[in-house]
Amino acid sequence: MKVDELKLLAIDALEDIKADDIEVLDVREMTDVTDLMIIATGKSTRQVKALATSVAMQAKAADHPPLGVEGEDVGEWALVDLGDVIVHIMTPQMRTTYSLEKLWSVSNDIEPTE
């Protein structure tokens, strides 16, 4: 399955369960682990679990089962590894705490050191 197809599949699965603040980060230039990271917020631990399940089930139905699913047992955060796309789902508090968008962003304002 192509990266763009995986991205759309994951976003559709997240939107089906009403995820908030879905953001897609292209991290190809920063890591060899994955191409895209999708970050989404669930309003509650129950919704985080449902979102992770939705992504995993839709991926399986598309004949692309996840390589792994982590954290859904607790519900504060979950990670669904689809290979070229990794989906992070968190409660609002966890999303603020981990601030993955900042971690995986590179500022153009940084001056190179000589």
Order of alpha helices (4+ residues) and beta strands (2+ residues): alpha-beta-beta-alpha-beta-beta-beta-alpha-alpha
